[in-house]
Amino acid sequence: MTGARAPVIISTMENLESYANERFALNRQKQTLKEQQQQRLSVTYNGGLFRVDMTLLSYLYMKNVNVGLFNKPAETIISDSYDTPIEVNVQELLELCDERWNEVHNDWHNEYQLLKGKRKAGQVEV
C-alpha cells in the first residue's frame, strides 16, 4: 500500500459524554424556545381568544378573498380556543393574526439564530 493514510480519530468516553451533554442541552433549549414562542401565538378579539395557527390563517385568508372578490359579508362567526362562537370581522381578525404570527416568528428566528451559534454546553442557558 502506498499513499497517505487517513488520520485516525480516537474518541474517548469523556469526549462522547461531553458531546452528548452539549447536544442534550441544545435540544432542551430549542424545545423551551419553541414552547415559549408558541404560547405567544394567541390574540383576543371581540371577547374571544384565538390561537393563531396555519388553519386559522388559511381560513381567514380565504374568507378575506371571498369578501374582496365576491362581495361576501366581512362578518362571520367562528369558534375561539374555548369553542365559544364569536362574531368577527374577517379583515380585522386577519390583520391581528398576521401581525402576531410575524412578530412571534421573527422573534423565534432571531432567538434560534443566537442559540444555533452556541456550540458549548457552558454557553447554553438551561
N, C-alpha and C positions, 0 to 999 in steps of 0.2 A: 504494500500500500504506500502510495506516495501522496504528497499534498498535506495541507494543514488539517489538523483535526479540529472539530468543533469544540469550543470551550465546555468544560464540564461544570455544571452548576450544582453545588452541593447545598441542599436545603436542610437546615436543622429544624428540629421540632419547635424551637423558640421562634424562628422566622415564620414558620407556618402558623403558629399560635398568634403571633403578633399581627400577621396579615388577616387572619380570621377575625380577630378582635376589631381591627380597623374597619373591615367590611361590615361587620355586625353593627358597629356604632354608626357608620354612614347610612346603612339601610334603615336603622331605627330613626335616625334624624330625618331622613327622607319621608318616612311614614308619618312622623309627627308633623312635619311641614305640610304634608298633604291633608291631614286631618284638620289642622288649623285653618287652612285656606278653604276647605270645603264647608266648614262651619260658617264662614263669612258669605257663602253663596245663598243668601236669602234677602228678600225685600218685603216690606209691608206696603199694602195698598188697599185703600178703602175698607179697612178693618180686617183684612186677611193677611196671612203670612204665606209667601210663596217661595218655594225652593227653586232657585234658578239652575236649571239643567238644560241639556240639549233638547229634551222633549218639550219643555215649556217654551223655549226659544223658537223651536221649529213651528210649534202651533201658533205662536204669536206672529211670527213672520208670515205664515200662510194666511192667517186671518187679516193681517195688515195688507197683504197683496189683494185679497178679496175686497177690502174696503176701497183701495185705490183703483183697481181695475173694473170692478163690477158694481160699484156704488152700494156695497153691502153696509149695514149699520156698523159703526165702530164700537158699539157696546155689545158685550156678550157676558154670559155667566159661566165661570169656571170654578172648579173646586180648589181651595187653597190646601196647604200642607195638613190641615186638620179635617179635611173632607167637608168643609163648610162652603156652600155655594156663595160666591161673591160676584157681584156685578162689576165689571171692569171695562174701562175704555182701552181697547187693544193697543192703540198707538201710545198712550201714556205708559201702560204697563210694559210694553216692549222697550220703550226708551229707558225706563228704570232698570229693567232686567239686563239690557245690553250694556248699560253703564257699569252695573255691578259686576257682570261677567268679565268685562275688560279690565276693570280695576283689580279684581281678585287675581285674575290670571297673569296680569303684568307683575303684580307683587310676587306671586308664586314663582314666576320665571326668574325674577331678579334674585329672590332668596335661594332658589335652586342653583343659580349660577355661582353664588357665593359658596354654597355648600359643596358644589362639584369641584371647586378649586381647592378644597381642603383635602389633603392626602394622608394626614397622620391622625391617629386616634386622639392624640392630645389636642388637636386643633378643633375637634368636633365637640360642640356643647350638647351634652346628653341630658 
